[in-house]
Amino acid sequence: MAGRASNIQVWQYITAILLIGLLGFHLLQRVPWIWGFSTMDQTLTSSWVYHDYVSYGWALLLLAYVALFHGLNGVRGMLLELHQGKLYEITINVLFWIFFIVFAAIATATVVKLPPLP
């Protein structure tokens, strides 16, 4: 009988499923015929990309948060398998949250403080 998934594995599964949906949404933003364009290059112009940031900034932030959490949680899981001990586990968990908060703040500042298009 298979054992129960650990807390780390459960979060990996949840974020993996979220990433599939969010990346699908993100990639659909580049499909030209959905937006009435003839080539993919037209969906990559600065004005169109800026329009996406303004219109779907929440989705980009959610994608950044979920991808960041998924990646850092994977590294956290590998590090916790590498060595065991209460102090080591606490240190890894604290570093995980510090890295997550710092990089999430950078992602948030990038999208929220986006300058207006000239």
C-alpha positions as CSV (number, residue, x, y, z in Angstrom):
1,M,0.0,0.0,0.0
2,A,1.3,3.4,-0.9
3,G,2.1,5.9,1.8
4,R,0.5,9.3,2.2
5,A,2.1,12.2,0.4
6,S,4.1,14.5,2.6
7,N,3.1,18.1,3.1
8,I,5.8,19.2,0.6
9,Q,4.5,16.8,-2.0
10,V,0.9,17.9,-1.6
11,W,2.0,21.5,-2.2
12,Q,4.0,20.4,-5.2
13,Y,0.9,18.7,-6.7
14,I,-1.3,21.7,-6.0
15,T,1.1,24.2,-7.5
16,A,1.8,22.0,-10.5
17,I,-1.9,21.9,-11.4
18,L,-2.1,25.6,-10.9
19,L,0.9,26.1,-13.2
20,I,-0.6,24.1,-16.0
21,G,-3.7,26.4,-16.0
22,L,-1.8,29.6,-15.5
23,L,0.8,28.8,-18.2
24,G,-1.9,27.8,-20.6
25,F,-3.6,31.2,-20.0
26,H,-0.3,32.9,-20.5
27,L,0.5,31.1,-23.7
28,L,-3.0,31.8,-25.1
29,Q,-2.1,35.5,-24.9
30,R,0.4,34.8,-27.8
31,V,-2.0,32.9,-30.1
32,P,-2.5,35.4,-32.9
33,W,-5.8,34.3,-34.4
34,I,-7.5,34.6,-31.0
35,W,-6.7,38.4,-30.9
36,G,-7.3,39.0,-34.6
37,F,-3.7,39.2,-35.7
38,S,-2.1,37.3,-38.6
39,T,1.3,36.5,-37.0
40,M,2.7,35.8,-33.6
41,D,5.1,38.8,-34.0
42,Q,2.2,41.2,-33.8
43,T,1.3,39.9,-30.3
44,L,4.9,40.7,-29.2
45,T,4.9,44.4,-29.9
46,S,5.6,46.6,-26.9
47,S,2.2,48.2,-27.0
48,W,0.4,44.8,-27.0
49,V,2.7,43.4,-24.2
50,Y,2.0,46.5,-22.2
51,H,-1.7,46.0,-22.8
52,D,-1.4,42.5,-21.4
53,Y,0.4,43.7,-18.3
54,V,-2.3,46.3,-17.6
55,S,-5.2,43.9,-18.4
56,Y,-3.9,40.7,-16.9
57,G,-1.3,41.8,-14.4
58,W,-3.1,39.8,-11.7
59,A,-2.6,36.6,-13.7
60,L,1.1,37.4,-14.3
61,L,1.6,38.0,-10.6
62,L,-0.3,34.8,-9.7
63,L,1.8,32.9,-12.3
64,A,5.0,34.4,-10.7
65,Y,3.9,33.5,-7.2
66,V,2.9,30.0,-8.0
67,A,6.0,29.3,-10.1
68,L,8.3,30.8,-7.4
69,F,6.6,28.7,-4.7
70,H,6.7,25.6,-6.8
71,G,10.4,26.0,-7.5
72,L,11.5,27.0,-4.1
73,N,9.4,24.3,-2.5
74,G,11.1,21.7,-4.7
75,V,14.5,22.9,-3.7
76,R,13.3,22.9,0.0
77,G,12.2,19.3,-0.3
78,M,15.5,18.3,-1.8
79,L,17.5,20.1,0.9
80,L,15.3,18.5,3.7
81,E,16.1,15.1,2.2
82,L,19.8,15.9,2.1
83,H,20.2,16.3,5.9
84,Q,18.0,15.8,8.9
85,G,17.8,17.6,12.2
86,K,15.4,20.1,13.8
87,L,17.7,23.1,13.6
88,Y,18.5,22.3,9.9
89,E,14.8,21.9,9.1
90,I,13.9,25.2,10.8
91,T,16.8,27.0,9.0
92,I,15.7,25.7,5.6
93,N,12.1,26.6,6.2
94,V,13.0,30.2,7.3
95,L,15.2,30.6,4.3
96,F,12.4,29.3,2.0
97,W,10.0,32.0,3.3
98,I,12.7,34.7,3.2
99,F,13.5,33.9,-0.5
100,F,9.8,33.6,-1.4
101,I,8.9,37.0,0.2
102,V,11.9,38.8,-1.3
103,F,11.3,37.5,-4.8
104,A,7.5,37.9,-4.6
105,A,8.0,41.5,-3.6
106,I,10.3,42.0,-6.6
107,A,7.6,40.5,-8.9
108,T,4.9,42.6,-7.4
109,A,7.0,45.8,-7.7
110,T,7.7,45.0,-11.3
111,V,4.0,44.7,-12.3
112,V,2.5,47.3,-9.9
113,K,5.0,50.0,-10.6
114,L,4.9,49.6,-14.4
115,P,5.3,53.0,-15.9
116,P,2.6,54.3,-18.3
117,L,3.2,53.8,-22.0
118,P,4.4,57.0,-23.7
